[in-house]
Amino acid sequence: MAPRPLVEADLDRVAALERAVFTDPWSRRSFEELLGQPHVRGIAVDDDGRLAGYALFTVVSGEGEILNLAVDPAVRRRGLGRRLLEAILDQLRVAGTTHVFLEVRQSNHAAIQLYAGFGFRSVSLRRAYYRNPTEHAVTMALQLSPEAARKG
């Protein structure tokens, strides 16, 4: 199933997935507040009729930032993260974004590999960026081509 907009009715499930996936999870209220901001967008992907992954990203002055991307551990390795990332990049291209940034835990090799497969490159290390446990973040960046968004 194609990614769809993230809506308030999804937030209980998003918060539950957030707790299952991350050691320092965002609260439901954090998601609610973020989605209420005009520069923040959220998307979700379903599996068997149930929200199985989500992402939040920003669009500001020609730049995008991926704030959060997560897939239910029970349905990983099915391409859901890839679909979310493709949808984010498509939306950013349509918005005229030229650069995209994100931070990822240095130990999250699967995510780093996913992002690198889309052309993201490591540009810096943010020391002790994450808590619980404390860990460095790799800042990654992608320059988007001016091509039109993919159709599909």
DSSP file (Angstrom, degrees, kcal/mol; ACC not computed):
  #  RESIDUE AA STRUCTURE BP1 BP2  ACC     N-H-->O    O-->H-N    N-H-->O    O-->H-N    TCO  KAPPA ALPHA  PHI   PSI    X-CA   Y-CA   Z-CA
    1    1 A M              0   0    0      0, 0.0     3,-0.1     0, 0.0    45,-0.1   0.000 360.0 360.0 360.0 141.9    0.0    0.0    0.0
    2    2 A A        -     0   0    0      1,-0.1    44,-0.3    43,-0.1    42,-0.1  -0.378 360.0 -93.4 -72.4 149.5    1.2    3.5   -0.8
    3    3 A P        -     0   0    0      0, 0.0    42,-0.2     0, 0.0    -1,-0.1  -0.272  46.1-167.3 -59.6 151.9    2.1    5.9    1.9
    4    4 A R  E     -A   44   0A   0     40,-2.8    40,-3.1    -3,-0.1     2,-0.0  -0.854  32.4 -72.6-135.1 166.3   -0.7    8.2    3.0
    5    5 A P  E     -A   43   0A   0      0, 0.0     2,-0.4     0, 0.0    38,-0.3  -0.360  47.4-119.9 -62.5 142.6   -0.9   11.4    5.2
    6    6 A L        -     0   0    0     36,-2.3     2,-0.3    49,-0.2    36,-0.2  -0.716  37.1-168.5 -80.7 130.8   -0.4   10.8    8.9
    7    7 A V    >   -     0   0    0     -2,-0.4     3,-2.2     1,-0.1     4,-0.4  -0.791  36.5-103.2-122.6 164.8   -3.6   12.0   10.7
    8    8 A E  G >  S+     0   0    0      1,-0.3     3,-1.6    -2,-0.3     4,-0.3   0.829 117.3  64.5 -56.6 -34.4   -4.4   12.6   14.4
    9    9 A A  G 3  S+     0   0    0      1,-0.3     3,-0.3     2,-0.1     4,-0.3   0.701  98.8  56.9 -62.8 -18.1   -6.4    9.3   14.6
   10   10 A D  G <> S+     0   0    0     -3,-2.2     4,-2.5     1,-0.2     3,-0.4   0.612  81.0  91.3 -83.5 -13.8   -3.0    7.5   13.9
   11   11 A L  H <> S+     0   0    0     -3,-1.6     4,-2.6    -4,-0.4     5,-0.2   0.770  79.3  54.5 -67.2 -30.0   -1.2    9.0   16.9
   12   12 A D  H  > S+     0   0    0     -4,-0.3     4,-1.9    -3,-0.3    -1,-0.3   0.941 114.4  42.8 -63.9 -44.1   -2.0    6.4   19.5
   13   13 A R  H  > S+     0   0    0     -3,-0.4     4,-2.6    -4,-0.3    -2,-0.2   0.896 113.2  52.9 -66.9 -40.7   -0.5    3.7   17.2
   14   14 A V  H  X S+     0   0    0     -4,-2.5     4,-2.9     1,-0.2    -2,-0.2   0.933 109.4  48.8 -59.9 -46.1    2.4    6.0   16.3
   15   15 A A  H  X S+     0   0    0     -4,-2.6     4,-1.9     1,-0.2    -1,-0.2   0.883 111.1  50.3 -63.3 -38.0    3.2    6.5   20.0
   16   16 A A  H  X S+     0   0    0     -4,-1.9     4,-1.6     2,-0.2    -1,-0.2   0.918 113.1  45.4 -66.1 -43.0    3.1    2.8   20.6
   17   17 A L  H  X S+     0   0    0     -4,-2.6     4,-2.2     2,-0.2     5,-0.3   0.901 108.7  57.2 -65.1 -40.0    5.4    2.1   17.6
   18   18 A E  H  X S+     0   0    0     -4,-2.9     4,-2.5     1,-0.2    -1,-0.2   0.913 108.1  46.8 -56.4 -44.1    7.7    4.9   18.8
   19   19 A R  H  < S+     0   0    0     -4,-1.9    -1,-0.2     1,-0.2    -2,-0.2   0.842 113.4  49.3 -67.2 -33.2    8.1    3.2   22.2
   20   20 A A  H  < S+     0   0    0     -4,-1.6    -2,-0.2    -5,-0.1    -1,-0.2   0.792 120.3  34.9 -75.2 -27.8    8.7   -0.2   20.5
   21   21 A V  H  < S+     0   0    0     -4,-2.2     2,-0.3    -5,-0.1    -2,-0.2   0.849 112.1  52.1 -97.6 -39.6   11.3    1.2   18.1
   22   22 A F     <  -     0   0    0     -4,-2.5    -1,-0.1    -5,-0.3    48,-0.0  -0.794  58.8-148.2-111.9 144.5   13.3    3.9   20.0
   23   23 A T  S    S+     0   0    0     -2,-0.3    -1,-0.1     1,-0.3    -4,-0.1   0.657 104.9  36.7 -79.6 -16.5   15.0    3.8   23.3
   24   24 A D  S    S-     0   0    0     -6,-0.1    -1,-0.3   109,-0.0   107,-0.1  -0.593  92.9-169.7-131.1  69.4   14.2    7.5   23.9
   25   25 A P        -     0   0    0      0, 0.0     2,-0.2     0, 0.0    -6,-0.1  -0.194  21.3-119.0 -71.6 151.8   10.8    7.8   22.3
   26   26 A W        -     0   0    0      1,-0.1     2,-0.1     2,-0.0    -4,-0.1  -0.522  35.3-113.8 -76.5 152.8    8.8   10.9   21.5
   27   27 A S     >  -     0   0    0     -2,-0.2     4,-1.8     1,-0.1     5,-0.2  -0.428  20.5-111.8 -84.3 163.5    5.5   11.3   23.3
   28   28 A R  H  > S+     0   0    0      1,-0.2     4,-2.4     2,-0.2     5,-0.2   0.909 120.9  55.6 -58.0 -42.0    2.1   11.3   21.6
   29   29 A R  H  > S+     0   0    0      1,-0.2     4,-2.8     2,-0.2    -1,-0.2   0.869 102.2  55.7 -60.9 -38.2    1.8   14.9   22.6
   30   30 A S  H  > S+     0   0    0      2,-0.2     4,-2.5     1,-0.2    -1,-0.2   0.924 109.5  46.5 -60.5 -44.0    5.1   15.7   20.8
   31   31 A F  H  X S+     0   0    0     -4,-1.8     4,-2.7     2,-0.2    -2,-0.2   0.923 112.0  50.9 -63.0 -43.4    3.7   14.2   17.6
   32   32 A E  H  X S+     0   0    0     -4,-2.4     4,-0.9     1,-0.2    -2,-0.2   0.919 112.1  46.3 -60.9 -44.8    0.5   16.1   18.0
   33   33 A E  H  < S+     0   0    0     -4,-2.8     3,-0.4     1,-0.2     4,-0.2   0.907 113.0  49.7 -65.4 -42.4    2.3   19.4   18.5
   34   34 A L  H >< S+     0   0    0     -4,-2.5     3,-2.0     1,-0.2     6,-0.3   0.931 107.8  52.7 -62.8 -45.5    4.6   18.8   15.6
   35   35 A L  H 3< S+     0   0    0     -4,-2.7    -1,-0.2     1,-0.3    -2,-0.2   0.711 100.9  63.6 -65.7 -18.1    1.8   17.9   13.2
   36   36 A G  T 3< S+     0   0    0     -4,-0.9    -1,-0.3    -3,-0.4    -2,-0.2   0.521  84.6  92.9 -81.0  -5.7    0.1   21.2   14.1
   37   37 A Q  S X  S-     0   0    0     -3,-2.0     3,-1.5    -4,-0.2    -3,-0.0  -0.735  77.4-134.3 -92.5 138.3    2.9   23.2   12.7
   38   38 A P  T 3  S+     0   0    0      0, 0.0    -1,-0.1     0, 0.0    -3,-0.0   0.733 102.4  51.6 -66.0 -23.3    2.6   24.3    9.1
   39   39 A H  T 3  S+     0   0    0     -5,-0.1    20,-2.0    19,-0.1     2,-0.4   0.461  94.8  86.2 -92.4  -0.7    6.1   23.3    8.0
   40   40 A V  E <   - B   0  58A   0     -3,-1.5     2,-0.4    -6,-0.3    18,-0.2  -0.849  55.7-173.4-104.7 135.0    5.9   19.8    9.4
   41   41 A R  E     - B   0  57A   0     16,-3.1    16,-2.5    -2,-0.4     2,-0.4  -0.937   4.5-161.5-124.1 148.7    4.4   16.9    7.4
   42   42 A G  E     - B   0  56A   0     -2,-0.4   -36,-2.3    14,-0.2     2,-0.3  -0.985   6.3-175.9-130.8 142.3    3.7   13.4    8.4
   43   43 A I  E     -AB   5  55A   0     12,-2.4    12,-2.2    -2,-0.4     2,-0.3  -0.943   4.5-163.5-132.8 157.4    3.1   10.2    6.4
   44   44 A A  E     -AB   4  54A   0    -40,-3.1   -40,-2.8    -2,-0.3     2,-0.4  -0.940   7.8-151.9-136.4 157.4    2.2    6.7    7.3
   45   45 A V  E     - B   0  53A   0      8,-2.4     7,-3.0    -2,-0.3     8,-1.5  -0.998  15.7-148.8-131.0 137.6    2.3    3.3    5.6
   46   46 A D  E     - B   0  51A   0     -2,-0.4     2,-0.4   -44,-0.3     5,-0.2  -0.714   8.4-164.4-105.6 154.5   -0.1    0.5    6.4
   47   47 A D  E >  S- B   0  50A   0      3,-2.7     3,-1.4    -2,-0.3    -2,-0.0  -0.975  81.6 -11.0-136.7 122.2    0.4   -3.3    6.3
   48   48 A D  T 3  S-     0   0    0     -2,-0.4     3,-0.1     1,-0.3    -1,-0.1   0.880 131.4 -53.4  53.0  41.0   -2.7   -5.5    6.4
   49   49 A G  T 3  S+     0   0    0      1,-0.2     2,-0.4     0, 0.0    -1,-0.3   0.542 118.6 104.1  78.4   7.0   -4.9   -2.5    7.2
   50   50 A R  E <  S-B   47   0A   0     -3,-1.4    -3,-2.7   -37,-0.0    -1,-0.2  -0.967  82.4-101.3-125.8 139.1   -2.8   -1.4   10.2
   51   51 A L  E     +B   46   0A   0     -2,-0.4    -5,-0.3    -5,-0.2     3,-0.1  -0.369  45.4 167.3 -56.5 123.1   -0.3    1.5   10.5
   52   52 A A  E     +     0   0A   0     -7,-3.0    20,-3.4     1,-0.3     2,-0.3   0.497  58.8  10.4-119.1 -10.7    3.1   -0.2   10.2
   53   53 A G  E     -BC  45  71A   0     -8,-1.5    -8,-2.4    18,-0.3    -1,-0.3  -0.982  57.8-175.5-164.9 159.1    5.4    2.8    9.7
   54   54 A Y  E     -BC  44  70A   0     16,-2.2    16,-2.5    -2,-0.3     2,-0.3  -0.976   4.7-164.5-154.7 162.0    5.5    6.6    9.8
   55   55 A A  E     -BC  43  69A   0    -12,-2.2   -12,-2.4    -2,-0.3     2,-0.4  -0.988   5.3-158.6-151.3 147.2    7.7    9.5    9.2
   56   56 A L  E     +BC  42  68A   0     12,-2.4    11,-2.1    -2,-0.3    12,-1.7  -0.981  21.2 165.3-123.6 140.1    7.8   13.2   10.0
   57   57 A F  E     -BC  41  66A   0    -16,-2.5   -16,-3.1    -2,-0.4     2,-0.3  -0.975  24.7-129.8-150.2 162.5    9.7   15.8    8.0
   58   58 A T  E     -BC  40  65A   0      7,-2.4     7,-1.3    -2,-0.3     2,-0.4  -0.810   4.8-159.9-115.6 155.8   10.0   19.5    7.6
   59   59 A V  E     + C   0  64A   0    -20,-2.0     2,-0.4    -2,-0.3     5,-0.2  -0.947  27.1 155.5-133.1 111.3   10.0   21.8    4.6
   60   60 A V  E >   - C   0  63A   0      3,-2.9     3,-2.0    -2,-0.4    -2,-0.1  -0.968  65.6 -24.8-143.5 122.1   11.5   25.2    5.2
   61   61 A S  T 3  S-     0   0    0     -2,-0.4     3,-0.1     1,-0.3    -1,-0.0   0.848 125.6 -44.1  47.8  49.0   13.1   27.7    2.7
   62   62 A G  T 3  S+     0   0    0      1,-0.2    36,-2.9    33,-0.2    37,-1.3   0.531 120.1 101.9  79.1   5.1   14.1   25.1    0.2
   63   63 A E  E <   -Cd  60  99A   0     -3,-2.0    -3,-2.9    34,-0.2     2,-0.3  -0.938  51.7-159.8-123.2 147.6   15.4   22.6    2.7
   64   64 A G  E     -Cd  59 100A   0     35,-2.9    37,-2.1    -2,-0.4     2,-0.4  -0.915   1.7-165.5-120.9 150.5   14.0   19.5    4.2
   65   65 A E  E     -Cd  58 101A   0     -7,-1.3    -7,-2.4    -2,-0.3     2,-0.8  -0.987  17.4-140.2-135.6 127.6   14.8   17.6    7.4
   66   66 A I  E     +Cd  57 102A   0     35,-2.7    37,-0.5    -2,-0.4    -9,-0.3  -0.781  22.9 179.3 -84.7 114.7   13.7   14.1    8.1
   67   67 A L  E     -     0   0A   0    -11,-2.1     2,-0.3    -2,-0.8   -10,-0.2   0.842  62.3  -3.8 -85.4 -36.8   12.8   14.2   11.8
   68   68 A N  E     +C   56   0A   0    -12,-1.7   -12,-2.4     2,-0.0     2,-0.3  -0.964  53.3 176.9-162.2 135.7   11.7   10.7   12.4
   69   69 A L  E     +C   55   0A   0     -2,-0.3     2,-0.3   -14,-0.2   -14,-0.2  -0.959  16.6 165.3-145.0 126.3   11.2    7.5   10.4
   70   70 A A  E     -C   54   0A   0    -16,-2.5   -16,-2.2    -2,-0.3     2,-0.4  -0.998  19.2-163.8-146.4 146.7   10.1    4.2   12.0
   71   71 A V  E     -C   53   0A   0     -2,-0.3   -18,-0.3   -18,-0.2     5,-0.1  -0.992  39.4 -99.8-129.1 137.7    8.8    0.8   10.9
   72   72 A D    >   -     0   0    0    -20,-3.4     3,-2.0    -2,-0.4     4,-0.2  -0.326  29.5-133.4 -52.8 125.6    7.2   -1.8   13.2
   73   73 A P  G >  S+     0   0    0      0, 0.0     3,-1.0     0, 0.0    -1,-0.2   0.794 102.9  64.9 -55.1 -28.4    9.9   -4.4   13.9
   74   74 A A  G 3  S+     0   0    0      1,-0.2    -2,-0.1   -22,-0.0   -22,-0.0   0.697 110.9  34.6 -69.5 -18.4    7.3   -7.1   13.2
   75   75 A V  G X  S+     0   0    0     -3,-2.0     3,-0.5   -23,-0.2     5,-0.3   0.095  86.2 131.5-125.5  23.8    7.1   -6.1    9.5
   76   76 A R  T <   +     0   0    0     -3,-1.0    -4,-0.0     1,-0.2     0, 0.0  -0.278  57.5  42.9 -70.6 163.6   10.6   -5.0    8.7
   77   77 A R  T 3  S+     0   0    0      1,-0.0    -1,-0.2    -2,-0.0     0, 0.0   0.708  85.6 101.2  71.6  23.3   12.4   -6.1    5.6
   78   78 A R  S <  S-     0   0    0     -3,-0.5    -2,-0.1     0, 0.0    -1,-0.0   0.270 100.4-102.5-115.1   7.0    9.3   -5.7    3.5
   79   79 A G  S  > S+     0   0    0      3,-0.0     4,-2.2     4,-0.0     5,-0.1   0.567  83.9 126.7  86.5   8.7   10.3   -2.4    1.9
   80   80 A L  H  > S+     0   0    0     -5,-0.3     4,-2.3     2,-0.2     5,-0.2   0.904  74.3  49.2 -68.6 -40.5    8.1   -0.2    4.1
   81   81 A G  H  > S+     0   0    0      1,-0.2     4,-2.5     2,-0.2    -1,-0.2   0.900 110.9  51.3 -62.8 -40.5   11.0    2.1    5.1
   82   82 A R  H  > S+     0   0    0      2,-0.2     4,-2.7     1,-0.2    -2,-0.2   0.909 109.3  50.4 -62.0 -43.6   12.0    2.4    1.5
   83   83 A R  H  X S+     0   0    0     -4,-2.2     4,-2.3     2,-0.2    -2,-0.2   0.907 110.8  49.2 -63.1 -41.6    8.4    3.4    0.5
   84   84 A L  H  X S+     0   0    0     -4,-2.3     4,-2.5     2,-0.2    -2,-0.2   0.938 112.4  47.5 -62.0 -46.2    8.3    6.0    3.3
   85   85 A L  H  X S+     0   0    0     -4,-2.5     4,-2.5     1,-0.2    -2,-0.2   0.903 111.0  50.9 -64.9 -40.9   11.7    7.5    2.2
   86   86 A E  H  X S+     0   0    0     -4,-2.7     4,-2.4     1,-0.2    -1,-0.2   0.921 111.2  49.0 -59.9 -43.7   10.6    7.6   -1.5
   87   87 A A  H  X S+     0   0    0     -4,-2.3     4,-2.5     2,-0.2    -2,-0.2   0.900 110.4  50.8 -65.0 -41.1    7.4    9.4   -0.5
   88   88 A I  H  X S+     0   0    0     -4,-2.5     4,-2.5     2,-0.2    -2,-0.2   0.958 112.2  46.2 -59.2 -51.0    9.3   11.9    1.6
   89   89 A L  H  X S+     0   0    0     -4,-2.5     4,-2.3     1,-0.2    -2,-0.2   0.875 111.3  52.3 -63.9 -37.7   11.7   12.7   -1.2
   90   90 A D  H  X S+     0   0    0     -4,-2.4     4,-2.4    -5,-0.2    -1,-0.2   0.941 111.3  46.6 -60.9 -46.8    8.9   12.9   -3.8
   91   91 A Q  H  X S+     0   0    0     -4,-2.5     4,-1.8     1,-0.2    -2,-0.2   0.880 111.8  51.3 -64.7 -36.9    7.0   15.4   -1.6
   92   92 A L  H  <>S+     0   0    0     -4,-2.5     5,-2.8     2,-0.2     4,-0.2   0.893 109.2  50.2 -68.0 -38.8   10.2   17.4   -1.0
   93   93 A R  H ><5S+     0   0    0     -4,-2.3     3,-1.8     1,-0.2    -2,-0.2   0.940 109.6  50.6 -62.1 -46.4   10.9   17.6   -4.7
   94   94 A V  H 3<5S+     0   0    0     -4,-2.4    -1,-0.2     1,-0.3    -2,-0.2   0.858 107.7  54.4 -59.3 -35.5    7.4   18.8   -5.4
   95   95 A A  T 3<5S-     0   0    0     -4,-1.8    -1,-0.3    -5,-0.2    -2,-0.2   0.478 120.9-110.5 -77.5  -2.2    7.9   21.5   -2.7
   96   96 A G  T < 5 +     0   0    0     -3,-1.8    -3,-0.2     1,-0.2     2,-0.2   0.674  59.0 164.3  82.3  17.7   11.0   22.7   -4.5
   97   97 A T      < -     0   0    0     -5,-2.8    -1,-0.2    -6,-0.2   -34,-0.2  -0.453  19.7-178.7 -70.6 138.2   13.4   21.4   -1.8
   98   98 A T        +     0   0    0    -36,-2.9    46,-2.4     1,-0.2     2,-0.4   0.653  65.9  38.5-110.0 -23.1   17.0   21.2   -2.9
   99   99 A H  E     -dE  63 143A   0    -37,-1.3   -35,-2.9    44,-0.2     2,-0.4  -0.986  59.8-168.2-133.7 142.4   18.7   19.8    0.2
  100  100 A V  E     -dE  64 142A   0     42,-2.4    42,-2.2    -2,-0.4     2,-0.3  -0.990   8.4-174.0-130.0 137.8   17.6   17.2    2.8
  101  101 A F  E     +dE  65 141A   0    -37,-2.1   -35,-2.7    -2,-0.4     2,-0.3  -0.878   7.5 165.3-127.7 159.4   19.2   16.5    6.2
  102  102 A L  E     -dE  66 140A   0     38,-1.6    38,-2.6    -2,-0.3     2,-0.4  -0.971  26.1-133.1-162.3 161.5   18.8   13.9    8.9
  103  103 A E  E     + E   0 139A   0    -37,-0.5     2,-0.3    -2,-0.3    36,-0.2  -0.960  24.0 180.0-118.7 143.5   20.4   12.5   12.0
  104  104 A V  E     - E   0 138A   0     34,-1.6    34,-3.1    -2,-0.4    -2,-0.0  -0.996  38.0 -94.2-141.9 144.0   20.8    8.8   12.7
  105  105 A R  E >   - E   0 137A   0     -2,-0.3     3,-1.8    32,-0.2    32,-0.2  -0.319  33.3-127.9 -56.6 136.9   22.3    6.9   15.5
  106  106 A Q  T 3  S+     0   0    0     30,-2.3    -1,-0.2     1,-0.3    31,-0.1   0.799 109.4  51.8 -58.5 -29.6   25.9    5.9   14.6
  107  107 A S  T 3  S+     0   0    0     29,-0.3     2,-2.0     1,-0.1    -1,-0.3   0.526  81.3  97.5 -86.0  -5.6   25.1    2.3   15.5
  108  108 A N    <>  +     0   0    0     -3,-1.8     4,-2.3     1,-0.2     5,-0.2  -0.499  44.2 163.4 -86.3  73.1   22.0    2.1   13.2
  109  109 A H  H  >  +     0   0    0     -2,-2.0     4,-2.5     1,-0.2    -1,-0.2   0.830  68.9  56.7 -62.9 -35.8   23.8    0.5   10.3
  110  110 A A  H  > S+     0   0    0     -3,-0.2     4,-2.2     2,-0.2    -1,-0.2   0.928 110.8  43.6 -63.7 -44.3   20.5   -0.6    8.6
  111  111 A A  H  > S+     0   0    0      2,-0.2     4,-2.8     1,-0.2     5,-0.2   0.921 112.9  51.6 -67.2 -43.4   19.2    3.0    8.5
  112  112 A I  H  X S+     0   0    0     -4,-2.3     4,-2.6     1,-0.2    -2,-0.2   0.909 111.0  48.7 -59.2 -42.0   22.5    4.4    7.4
  113  113 A Q  H  X S+     0   0    0     -4,-2.5     4,-2.0     2,-0.2    -1,-0.2   0.904 110.5  51.0 -65.0 -41.8   22.6    1.9    4.6
  114  114 A L  H  X S+     0   0    0     -4,-2.2     4,-0.7     2,-0.2    -2,-0.2   0.954 113.4  44.4 -58.8 -51.0   19.0    2.7    3.5
  115  115 A Y  H ><>S+     0   0    0     -4,-2.8     5,-2.1     1,-0.2     3,-1.3   0.909 111.4  53.0 -63.1 -42.6   19.8    6.4    3.4
  116  116 A A  H ><5S+     0   0    0     -4,-2.6     3,-1.7     1,-0.3    -1,-0.2   0.861 101.5  61.3 -60.9 -35.2   23.1    5.9    1.6
  117  117 A G  H 3<5S+     0   0    0     -4,-2.0    -1,-0.3     1,-0.3    -2,-0.2   0.718 103.8  50.0 -64.1 -20.4   21.2    3.8   -1.0
  118  118 A F  T <<5S-     0   0    0     -3,-1.3    -1,-0.3    -4,-0.7    -2,-0.2   0.355 130.7 -94.5 -97.1   3.4   19.2    7.0   -1.8
  119  119 A G  T < 5S+     0   0    0     -3,-1.7    24,-0.3     1,-0.3    -3,-0.2   0.444  73.4 148.5 100.5   0.5   22.3    9.1   -2.2
  120  120 A F      < -     0   0    0     -5,-2.1     2,-0.4    -6,-0.1    -1,-0.3  -0.423  29.4-158.7 -66.1 144.0   22.6   10.5    1.3
  121  121 A R  E     -F  141   0A   0     20,-2.6    20,-2.4    -2,-0.1     2,-0.3  -0.954  22.5-109.1-124.4 144.9   26.2   11.2    2.4
  122  122 A S  E     +F  140   0A   0     -2,-0.4    18,-0.3    18,-0.2     3,-0.1  -0.567  39.0 169.4 -69.9 130.2   27.6   11.5    5.9
  123  123 A V  E     -     0   0A   0     16,-3.3     2,-0.3     1,-0.4    17,-0.2   0.616  57.1 -10.5-118.8 -20.6   28.6   15.1    6.5
  124  124 A S  E     -F  139   0A   0     15,-1.3    15,-2.6     2,-0.0     2,-0.5  -0.986  56.2-117.3-166.6 171.6   29.3   15.3   10.2
  125  125 A L  E     -F  138   0A   0     -2,-0.3     2,-0.8    13,-0.2    13,-0.2  -0.986  17.0-153.7-121.1 126.9   29.2   13.6   13.6
  126  126 A R  E >   -F  137   0A   0     11,-3.2    11,-2.5    -2,-0.5     3,-1.2  -0.881  24.8-134.4-102.0 107.9   27.1   15.1   16.4
  127  127 A R  E 3  S-     0   0A   0     -2,-0.8     9,-0.1     1,-0.3     8,-0.0  -0.361  77.3  -7.2 -69.4 134.9   28.7   13.9   19.6
  128  128 A A  E 3  S+     0   0A   0     -2,-0.1    -1,-0.3     1,-0.1     8,-0.2   0.812  85.2 145.8  52.7  36.2   26.5   12.6   22.4
  129  129 A Y  E <   +     0   0A   0     -3,-1.2     2,-0.2     6,-0.4     7,-0.2   0.886  54.6  57.6 -69.7 -41.2   23.4   13.7   20.4
  130  130 A Y  E   > -F  135   0A   0      5,-2.6     5,-1.4    -4,-0.2     2,-0.3  -0.611  69.7-153.2 -95.1 153.1   21.2   10.8   21.5
  131  131 A R  T   5 +     0   0    0      3,-0.2     3,-0.1    -2,-0.2  -108,-0.1  -0.743  62.7  59.1-113.2 165.3   20.3    9.8   25.1
  132  132 A N  T   5S+     0   0    0     -2,-0.3    -1,-0.2  -108,-0.0     2,-0.1   0.889 132.1  16.5  51.1  65.5   19.3    6.5   26.6
  133  133 A P  T   5S-     0   0    0      0, 0.0     2,-0.2     0, 0.0  -110,-0.1   0.616 106.9-124.0 -85.9 161.1   21.9    5.3   25.7
  134  134 A T  T   5 +     0   0    0     -3,-0.1     2,-0.3    -2,-0.1    -3,-0.2  -0.472  47.2 156.2 -65.1 131.7   24.2    8.3   24.9
  135  135 A E  E   < - F   0 130A   0     -5,-1.4    -5,-2.6    -2,-0.2    -6,-0.4  -0.991  42.4-102.9-157.8 152.0   25.4    7.9   21.4
  136  136 A H  E     -     0   0A   0     -2,-0.3   -30,-2.3    -8,-0.2     2,-0.4  -0.403  31.6-137.1 -73.3 153.6   26.7   10.0   18.6
  137  137 A A  E     -EF 105 126A   0    -11,-2.5   -11,-3.2   -32,-0.2     2,-0.6  -0.919   5.7-138.8-110.6 140.3   24.6   10.9   15.6
  138  138 A V  E     -EF 104 125A   0    -34,-3.1   -34,-1.6    -2,-0.4     2,-0.5  -0.879  17.0-145.3 -92.7 122.9   25.7   10.8   12.0
  139  139 A T  E     -EF 103 124A   0    -15,-2.6   -16,-3.3    -2,-0.6   -15,-1.3  -0.806  20.9-170.2 -88.4 127.6   24.4   13.9   10.1
  140  140 A M  E     -EF 102 122A   0    -38,-2.6   -38,-1.6    -2,-0.5     2,-0.3  -0.891   4.5-167.0-120.1 150.0   23.6   12.9    6.6
  141  141 A A  E     -EF 101 121A   0    -20,-2.4   -20,-2.6    -2,-0.3     2,-0.4  -0.965   7.4-166.7-137.6 152.5   22.7   15.1    3.6
  142  142 A L  E     -E  100   0A   0    -42,-2.2   -42,-2.4    -2,-0.3     2,-0.7  -0.997  14.6-145.7-138.0 131.2   21.2   14.7    0.2
  143  143 A Q  E     -E   99   0A   0     -2,-0.4     2,-0.3   -24,-0.3   -44,-0.2  -0.892  25.3-140.7 -95.4 119.9   21.2   17.3   -2.6
  144  144 A L        -     0   0    0    -46,-2.4    -2,-0.0    -2,-0.7   -55,-0.0  -0.583  12.3-123.0 -81.6 139.9   18.0   16.7   -4.6
  145  145 A S        -     0   0    0     -2,-0.3    -1,-0.1     1,-0.1     0, 0.0  -0.432  22.9-117.4 -73.9 156.5   18.0   17.0   -8.4
  146  146 A P  S    S+     0   0    0      0, 0.0    -1,-0.1     0, 0.0     3,-0.1   0.430  74.2 125.5 -77.1   4.5   15.6   19.5   -9.9
  147  147 A E  S    S-     0   0    0      1,-0.1     3,-0.1     0, 0.0    -3,-0.0  -0.155  71.1 -93.5 -59.5 156.4   13.8   16.8  -11.7
  148  148 A A        -     0   0    0      1,-0.1    -1,-0.1   -54,-0.0     3,-0.1  -0.284  53.9 -83.0 -65.7 157.4   10.1   16.4  -11.2
  149  149 A A        -     0   0    0    -59,-0.1    -1,-0.1     1,-0.1   -59,-0.1  -0.268  54.3 -95.9 -59.8 147.7    8.8   14.0   -8.6
  150  150 A R        -     0   0    0    -64,-0.2     2,-0.4    -3,-0.1    -1,-0.1  -0.304  34.4-132.9 -61.5 148.8    8.6   10.4   -9.6
  151  151 A K              0   0    0      1,-0.2    -1,-0.1    -3,-0.1    -3,-0.0  -0.873 360.0 360.0-102.4 139.9    5.3    9.2  -10.8
  152  152 A G              0   0    0     -2,-0.4    -1,-0.2     0, 0.0    -2,-0.0   0.367 360.0 360.0 158.6 360.0    4.0    6.0   -9.3
